[in-house]
Amino acid sequence: MPGKNVAPDEDPASTRVDCDSCVEFRLGETEANAERDWSRATDCRVLLRRHQD
């Protein structure tokens, strides 16, 4: 059984819809990477994954 982020056709990219929180976590990761704040970037990725599950 596919997870919530996988479309029935098994292509996760075909149905990805980001809510405001997802967008905020992705933006935070991008900003952290630009500032070379690897710890904060990791935190954003973890928070995004937990939010999506």
C-alpha positions as CSV (number, residue, x, y, z in Angstrom):
1,M,0.0,0.0,0.0
2,P,1.6,3.3,-1.0
3,G,2.1,6.1,1.6
4,K,0.2,9.3,1.7
5,N,2.8,11.0,-0.6
6,V,2.6,8.5,-3.4
7,A,-0.1,8.7,-6.1
8,P,-1.9,5.5,-7.2
9,D,0.3,5.4,-10.3
10,E,3.3,5.2,-8.0
11,D,4.6,8.6,-9.1
12,P,5.0,10.8,-6.0
13,A,5.7,13.9,-8.0
14,S,2.4,13.7,-9.9
15,T,0.2,14.7,-6.9
16,R,2.4,16.6,-4.5
17,V,0.5,19.4,-3.0
18,D,2.2,21.6,-0.5
19,C,0.3,23.4,2.3
20,D,1.5,26.6,3.8
21,S,3.5,24.7,6.5
22,C,5.3,22.6,3.8
23,V,6.2,25.7,1.9
24,E,7.5,27.3,5.1
25,F,9.7,24.3,6.0
26,R,11.1,24.1,2.4
27,L,11.8,27.9,2.4
28,G,13.5,27.6,5.8
29,E,15.7,24.8,4.5
30,T,16.7,26.8,1.5
31,E,17.5,29.8,3.6
32,A,19.5,27.7,6.1
33,N,21.5,26.1,3.3
34,A,22.3,29.5,1.8
35,E,23.6,30.6,5.2
36,R,25.5,27.3,5.6
37,D,23.5,26.5,8.7
38,W,23.4,22.8,8.2
39,S,21.8,22.0,11.5
40,R,18.9,24.3,10.9
41,A,18.5,22.9,7.3
42,T,18.4,19.4,8.8
43,D,15.8,20.5,11.4
44,C,13.6,21.9,8.6
45,R,13.8,18.6,6.7
46,V,12.9,16.6,9.8
47,L,10.0,18.9,10.6
48,L,8.7,18.7,7.0
49,R,8.9,14.9,7.0
50,R,7.1,14.7,10.4
51,H,4.5,17.1,9.2
52,Q,3.8,15.0,6.1
53,D,3.5,11.7,8.0
